[in-house]
Amino acid sequence: MKIALISSPLDSQEKESISLFRVIHDASKMRLYWNRLFRKILRPLYFLDFEDYPLNLVQLATLLKEKHEVRIFNFLRKDLTCELFEFRPDVAGFNCSGGGNLVWIDKFSRKIKSELGSIILLGGSHPTLTPAESLKTTAADYVFKGESDFTIKQTMDFISGKRPSLPEDGLCYRKEGKIIEGPLAVIKDLSSLPLPDHSLLDLEKYKSINIEVSRGCGCNCSFCYISGYQPAYPWRMRNPEAIIDEIKSIKKRVKNEKRFYFVDANFGFNLKLTKELLKKIINEKLNISFWTGMGINIDDEALDLMKQAGCSFFFTGIESGSRKHLDKMSKINSQQYVEDFIKKLAQKGFSVTVSLVLMLPEETRKELAQTFDFCLRLSRIFKKHSESGEAKILFYPNIYRPVPATPDYHKLVKKGFVPPKTFREWGEFYNEISTGNFRRCNFTSDVTPLFLKKILLKFTLLNMATFFLPALKTFGINFAKRS
């Protein structure tokens, strides 16, 4: 069979997804190139493109390519509608992480089904958390729950007549007018997966290549989609030898040096195993540059090994600068602990992006202002202790949105929140948040959209000062000491 695996664009691709608020928010995250108004102009100028790399689809295509003709269509990069319709897939699978792009997925999947008669598959975090609803309210024939690597392979074998029945785990489908929903699929032993075949993509078009070291997180934040998975995802790590082999395989395939991004939710959750991997990367003399995401509970030895192995940057979440909200998050010990960690990163020459969540339930204007003030303090600490001057600290303010099946979601429903009822309505709801329409989703005590805009503009100025002013000074432009 011909199988198309589709990575959707960032937003709904409709007029309603464009707004001044979205521009302000994207700018505050230093991600203006995400915005449809600026993407064509700015995208080629940025050295960041790991968000564009569809690793999950590469992993699925690797399992399917032995028996099927598989192509990946990355709509994150450009519109590939003509190419997809020329391919005429028998099966079209969509990755649905959740956002305004659910609107696009709903419309485009219906178009494919109507005009090509393709079987439609939906997978990713949103269908995993809303399987029956996603099946009922879309053109989907099959919805995947959890880690669909083996489930999709078994489902394709069933469709092509090579398997007598559908898999029991990780699938939601219709049978004789009834909806059958199996339990969450979790791959306990990640070494059972083959090495991803990255040659399924044109690697020369990417500056960064993603690699998965582990799955799961271990922090269980109440707002995060991972906390909605039942039973909870355990943290698991791949065999270090397989990771080394994957890196070597990629290096052989590319002409130019690539940055690697370890896409784990929590790279350093098990420090013992993480250190073993880092030592192998060092001993193998792979000479790579890599970025990753991890928590702040990491010791000096691990940081030193990361530096030796080639890590120059990582992404970490503190979520809030408010003492009240930090106390709700078990992963953060104290503000002082965060400050000490940021100081340590600066001294060791790491760059870091700090993730935040603004507009948390019951958050006040005072607490939101405290979050910015805390970040300003972290920025000053980092600058003071950065020895090289090349390392940077940036801040990544997300806007809170309820995610189905999470603990926060259930609390909001008990308090009167009326959630969307369909797959597309969820996309429209998320699009409202992205464009600054908080009519249905302001769960704070007294934060107004205008106050939020002011905070986002402050983050924009803070990030720009960190990112651009040092570069300007190298050209002899010093705004602080202008003659």
Buried (B, 14 or more C-beta within 10 A) or exposed (E): BBBBBBBBBBBBBBEBBBBEBBBBBBBBBBBBBBBBEBBEEBBEEEEBBBEBBBBBBBBBBBBBBEBBEBBBBBBBBEEBEEEBBEBEBBBBBBBBBBBBBBBBBBBBBBBBBEEBEBBBBBBBBBBBBBBEBBBBBBBBBBBBBBBBBBBBBBBBBBBEEEBEEBBEBBBBBEEEEEBBEBEBBBBEEBEEBEBBBBEBBEBEEBBBBBBBBBBBBBBBBBBBBBBBBEEBBEBBBBEBEBBBEBBEBBBEBEEEEBBBBBBBBBBBBBBEBBBEBBBBBBEEEBEBBBBBBBBBBBEEEBBEBBBEBBBBBBBBBBBBBBEEBBEBBEBBBEBEBBBBBBBBBBBBBBBBBBBBBBBBBEBBBEBBBBBBEBBBBBBEBBBEBBEEEEBBBBBBBBBBBBBBBBBBBBBBEEEEBEBBEBBBBBBBBBBBBBBBBBEBBBBBEEBEBEBBBBBBEBBBEBBBEBEEEEEEBEEEEEEEEEE
